[in-house]
Amino acid sequence: MPSISKKGGLMPQSPIRKLVPFAENAAKKGKSIYYLNIGQPDIKTPEVAMQAIKDSTIDVLSYSRSEGSEEYRQKLATYYAKNDINVAHNDIIVTTGGSEALLFTFGSIMDVDDEVIIPEPFYANYNGFSTASGVKVVPVISKIEDNFALPPIEEFEKLISPKTKAILICNPGNPTGYLYSKEEIQKLAEIVKKHDLFLIADEVYREFAYDGATHYSILQEDSLSDHAIIIDSVSKRYSMCGARIGCMVSKNKDVIQTALKFAQARLSPPTLAQIASEAALDTPQSYFEDVIEEYVERRNTLITELNKIEGLKVANPKGAFYCIAELPIKNSDKFAQWLLESFDVDGETVMVAPAAGFYSTPGVGMNQIRIAYVLNKDSLIKAVNIIKEALKVYKD
């Protein structure tokens, strides 16, 4: 029988999606499930985006330009300018979600066996993208005790080798919800300039900054023009995960021209979804104000309820809509599966994401889970109560 590739064998399972069969079986048995495992917002997609699709008069749904339509990229440049990020439309390549933007970035700046330093825990698919690209992830560990703040720059310096090509951050962070400060971004700017590296920032949660904090983009640092690459997406900002529209942004012309070749190889990003995404840029500020207010209330509710559980630690997120909780157990993979297979409260249970998959260091995060607070407050309270009751009877 023919064998699969080594790369295929090394591709990690998604810690977010691998429990789906157990959830499906639980649902078939009549259990009601609170889904805290995936960052699918329940916030309505802006009406202006949906209306643009309904109003479309396209006769032939044809290819768009490989780099995305010029109209959309022009409008994106205007959006970035409003966020104090000054780029031209030619600095932008539209991609099939932020995922493709990451793959294009890895392919454009790294060769097989090159290294990228990433503070962990990090978005689990970074492991998958690096494996697909033949790139090695070198983790620098941030700690729940420090609320997952940026590790000391000295820790980054220790890890830099001749193979190091980039540092990658997610800001605000998935899975931690940590929002990097301007000072932390400037520290990273200094180290990538000193060692002539790229700084990649996944900024898909830019709008989700809480408690009066302001998001600071790497492209607000003028000195990073040749070093900075932004990964972006409409998925979370406009609750448009199914549109699969993202982009990569860089003032480095060599990076953009190289990425364009990858874009041409896959032909074009989705045409109809670009129409919706372009229209979404007209979403009024009031939409975001309402969304932020809702997520702050959800965060506060979640953290308050989690802190009532004896032996549990939780980091307080300042952005995005995730948090990491450390449970008084040994193995959260087994616990998450057990919740779906063997536990319920009045016919209800919870689906969480085991956090070990958000690390690349073996054995780290085994007793942690990621919670996405994308449910209403009443559902969050019920979900946390189920976790609380489960922990009382669970045996490792």
Rosetta blueprint (number, residue, H / E / L):
1 M L
2 P L
3 S L
4 I L
5 S L
6 K H
7 K H
8 G H
9 G H
10 L H
11 M L
12 P L
13 Q L
14 S L
15 P L
16 I L
17 R L
18 K L
19 L L
20 V H
21 P H
22 F H
23 A H
24 E H
25 N H
26 A H
27 A H
28 K H
29 K L
30 G L
31 K L
32 S E
33 I E
34 Y E
35 Y E
36 L L
37 N L
38 I L
39 G L
40 Q L
41 P L
42 D L
43 I L
44 K L
45 T L
46 P L
47 E H
48 V H
49 A H
50 M H
51 Q H
52 A H
53 I H
54 K H
55 D L
56 S L
57 T L
58 I L
59 D L
60 V L
61 L L
62 S L
63 Y L
64 S L
65 R L
66 S L
67 E L
68 G L
69 S L
70 E H
71 E H
72 Y H
73 R H
74 Q H
75 K H
76 L H
77 A H
78 T H
79 Y H
80 Y H
81 A H
82 K H
83 N L
84 D L
85 I L
86 N L
87 V L
88 A L
89 H H
90 N H
91 D H
92 I E
93 I E
94 V E
95 T E
96 T L
97 G H
98 G H
99 S H
100 E H
101 A H
102 L H
103 L H
104 F H
105 T H
106 F H
107 G H
108 S H
109 I H
110 M L
111 D L
112 V L
113 D L
114 D L
115 E E
116 V E
117 I E
118 I E
119 P E
120 E E
121 P L
122 F L
123 Y L
124 A L
125 N H
126 Y H
127 N H
128 G H
129 F H
130 S H
131 T H
132 A H
133 S H
134 G L
135 V L
136 K E
137 V E
138 V E
139 P E
140 V E
141 I E
142 S L
143 K L
144 I H
145 E H
146 D H
147 N L
148 F L
149 A L
150 L L
151 P L
152 P L
153 I H
154 E H
155 E H
156 F H
157 E H
158 K H
159 L H
160 I L
161 S L
162 P L
163 K L
164 T E
165 K E
166 A E
167 I E
168 L E
169 I E
170 C E
171 N L
172 P L
173 G L
174 N L
175 P L
176 T L
177 G L
178 Y L
179 L L
180 Y L
181 S L
182 K H
183 E H
184 E H
185 I H
186 Q H
187 K H
188 L H
189 A H
190 E H
191 I H
192 V H
193 K H
194 K H
195 H L
196 D L
197 L L
198 F E
199 L E
200 I E
201 A E
202 D E
203 E L
204 V L
205 Y L
206 R L
207 E L
208 F L
209 A E
210 Y L
211 D L
212 G L
213 A L
214 T L
215 H L
216 Y L
217 S L
218 I H
219 L H
220 Q H
221 E L
222 D H
223 S H
224 L H
225 S L
226 D L
227 H L
228 A E
229 I E
230 I E
231 I E
232 D E
233 S E
234 V L
235 S L
236 K L
237 R L
238 Y L
239 S L
240 M L
241 C H
242 G H
243 A H
244 R L
245 I L
246 G E
247 C E
248 M E
249 V E
250 S L
251 K L
252 N L
253 K H
254 D H
255 V H
256 I H
257 Q H
258 T H
259 A H
260 L H
261 K H
262 F H
263 A H
264 Q H
265 A H
266 R L
267 L L
268 S L
269 P L
270 P L
271 T H
272 L H
273 A H
274 Q H
275 I H
276 A H
277 S H
278 E H
279 A H
280 A H
281 L L
282 D L
283 T L
284 P L
285 Q H
286 S H
287 Y H
288 F H
289 E H
290 D H
291 V H
292 I H
293 E H
294 E H
295 Y H
296 V H
297 E H
298 R H
299 R H
300 N H
301 T H
302 L H
303 I H
304 T H
305 E H
306 L H
307 N L
308 K L
309 I L
310 E L
311 G L
312 L L
313 K E
314 V E
315 A L
316 N L
317 P L
318 K L
319 G E
320 A L
321 F L
322 Y E
323 C E
324 I E
325 A E
326 E E
327 L L
328 P L
329 I L
330 K L
331 N L
332 S H
333 D H
334 K H
335 F H
336 A H
337 Q H
338 W H
339 L H
340 L H
341 E H
342 S H
343 F L
344 D L
345 V E
346 D L
347 G L
348 E E
349 T E
350 V E
351 M E
352 V L
353 A E
354 P E
355 A H
356 A H
357 G H
358 F H
359 Y L
360 S L
361 T L
362 P L
363 G L
364 V L
365 G L
366 M L
367 N L
368 Q E
369 I E
370 R E
371 I E
372 A E
373 Y L
374 V L
375 L L
376 N L
377 K H
378 D H
379 S H
380 L H
381 I H
382 K H
383 A H
384 V H
385 N H
386 I H
387 I H
388 K H
389 E H
390 A H
391 L H
392 K H
393 V H
394 Y L
395 K L
396 D L
